[in-house]
């Protein structure tokens, strides 16, 4: 069995492929042991390799600006989509959190969104004055027709806009922008987290703003910005020039 694993690694099989093969073999030997077709399970002493952690994708500020200029804001629905983009970048919300926003969650005076995130955990997400202004203008837009009196973001029939619809609209704007197809609404969440870190925000604050339960989840952004370590080192080491 170890020779087989060595062969997979020699063939440069991905960790995902190795895990899939091991899973199939474990299922087979579990069945064989249960049916007494074999006397021992050769996989009992075999450890599975750790899954490769994919680093979050982020984009530059100029790419953010280019993407945000795609919706036609002279059109009511285009205006709505621009507001959605502004909020994504301003707050780092998850797609489901943004789609689930209600009017009562928006504190215009203090520029705060009250969020109910994963596990129904509540947090407050500050937003920029620019984003707050866009949102206020959308909520008071003359073409806004409400069938749902609570939801902030509505579809053309006046009902709550679904996460799937937001994702689909985002994909259309992405295509017209000419940017990478790997970019999703979640990419904007990764992007603002990376930009916060690059501007000097500490990880604990980023964790709080993003609603991460564990700080270890947030530390992945330190790998996205490797040059940041050098900048911090150069600024803090007594002998760095």
N, C-alpha and C positions, 0 to 999 in steps of 0.2 A: 504493500500500500504506500509506503514511503517512497519507493522507487517510482510509483505512478505519479505521486505528487511532484517529485523531483522532475519527472518528464514534463509535466504541465508547466512548471516554472521555467524549464529550459526552452520550452516552446513559446515563452513569454505570454502565457495565458493571463488574462486579467483576473483580479481578485474576485470579481463577480462570477466569472466562469468557474473558478476553483470552488467557490462556495456553492454554486449550483450543482457541480459534479459531486461534491461531498454530501450535499443534501440528498441527492438521488441514491448514493451508495448507502448512506445511513438508513434510509427508508427500506432499502433492499435487505440489508443485514438485520434490521429490526424484525422484518417479516421472517427471514430465514431462521433467526434465533427462536422466534415464537413457534415456528413450525418444526423446530428441531432438525433443520436441514444442515446446520453447521454447529460446531461445538463452541466456537468463540467468535467474538466480533472484533475484527482487526482495526476497527475505527475507534474503539474505546480510548485508546491512548493518542489519538490524532487530534490536535488542536486546530480549530478553524482559523484561517487568517482574518485579521481585522479588516472590516470594510474600508475602502478608500473614502476619505472625506472629500467631497467636492467643494472647492472653494466657491463662495458666492460670486456671481458675476456682477460687476458694477460698470457704470458708464461715466463719462466726463460731464462736467457742468455744461459745456457747449453742446454736447449731445442731448442732454436733458432739455435745454432751450430749444434745440431743433425739433425734438419730438413734440414738445408742448405747443409749437407753432403749427402743427398739422391740423387740428380741428378748426373748422370755419366758425368763428365765434359770432358771426352775423346771423347764424342759424341757431335756433333755441337749443337743439340737441347737441350741436357742436359746442355751444357755450357750456352746456352741462358737462361735456366730456373734458373740456379744458379745466373746469373746476375740479373734476375728479383727479386729473393729473396733478394739479396744484396741491391738492390735499395729500396725495400719495407722497409727493416729494417733501412737503412741509412737515408731515407728521410721522412718516414711516409706518403707516397703518398696514395691516394685512388686508387682503382683498375682501375677505368675509366681514371684517370689522368695518370697512368703509361702506360696503353694501348694506350693512345692518344699522347704519347711523339713522337716528331719529332727530326731529327738530329740537326736542328738549335736550339733546346731547350737545348742542352747540351753544356755548357761552360767548356771545359776540364781544361783550365788554372786556372780558379777560382773555380772549383769544384761546379758549380751551375747548377741546372735544372730550366728552366723557365716554370712555370706551369700555365695552364689556367684551373682553378677549377670551382666549382659550380657558376652558374650565370655569367660565362665567366670572373670571377675575376682573375686577374693575380697576381702571387706571385713568389718569388724566393725560391727554396729549396736547401740549402747547402747539400752536400753529403761528405762522408769520402773519403780520398785518396784511400783506399782499394776499395770502390765501384766505384770510378771514373776510377781506373785502370781496374777493371773487365769490365766496360762498354766500355772503349776504346778498349780493346782486342776483345770484341764481335763485335764492329763496324768494326774492321779491320780483322776479322776472314777469313781465306782463303776459307772456305766453304760457306761464306755468299753470297747468290744469291738474288738480289733485283728486284722485279717486281714493288715495291713501293719505289720510290727514296727518300721519305720523312720520312717514319715511322722508328722508332728505332727498335722495336721488330717485327720480321717477323715470319710467319709460314713456314712450309717446302716448300711451293710453292713460297715464296718470297713476300707474301702479308702481310699487317698489321695483327698482332696477335690480336684476339678479346678478350675482357674481359672474355667471357664465356670459351674460350680455356685456358686462364691463370688460371681461377678458376678450370677447370677440371684437368689440369696438377698438380695444387697445391694439389688437393684432392688425386691424385694418389701417390704423394710423402708423403703426410700425412699418407696414409694407410701403405706405406712401412716403415715409421718411427715408427709406433706403438704408436704415440701420440694421444691425445684426438680427437674425430671426430668433436668437437665443434670449432676447430681451422680453420680459413679461412684466405684469404689474408688480410681481414680487421682486423683480430686478430693481425697481425704483426704491423699494424698501431697503434692499442691500446697498443701493447707491447712496442714499442719504445717510445710512449708518457709517459707510466708508468716509463720506465727506465730513460728517461730524468728527470722526476720529482724526482725520487729517487736519481739521481746524483746531484740534487740541481738546476736544471734549473727552472726559474720562470714561472708562468702560462701564463703571457702575451707573453713571447717568444714562448712557446709551442703553444699558440693560433695562433700566426703568422705563425709558421712553418707548422702547420696542416691545415691552411686555414679556421679556424672556424670564422664565422661571429660574434658570441657572446662568451664572456669570460665564461658565465655560462655553455656553452657546454663543455668547457675545464675543468672546476672545478670538473667534475665527476671523474677525475683521482685521486683526493685527497681521494675519497672513496675507490678506488682500493688499495691504499697504506696506510692503517690505521696506520701502524707502523711508517710511515714518520712523522706524527703529533707528536708522542712521541719523535722521534729523534730531531725534531726541537725544541720542548719544552725543552728537556733536555739540548740542546746546548745553548738556549737563556735565560732560566729563571735563575736569579741570585742565587737562592737557590737550583737549581736542581743539583743532584749529578750524 
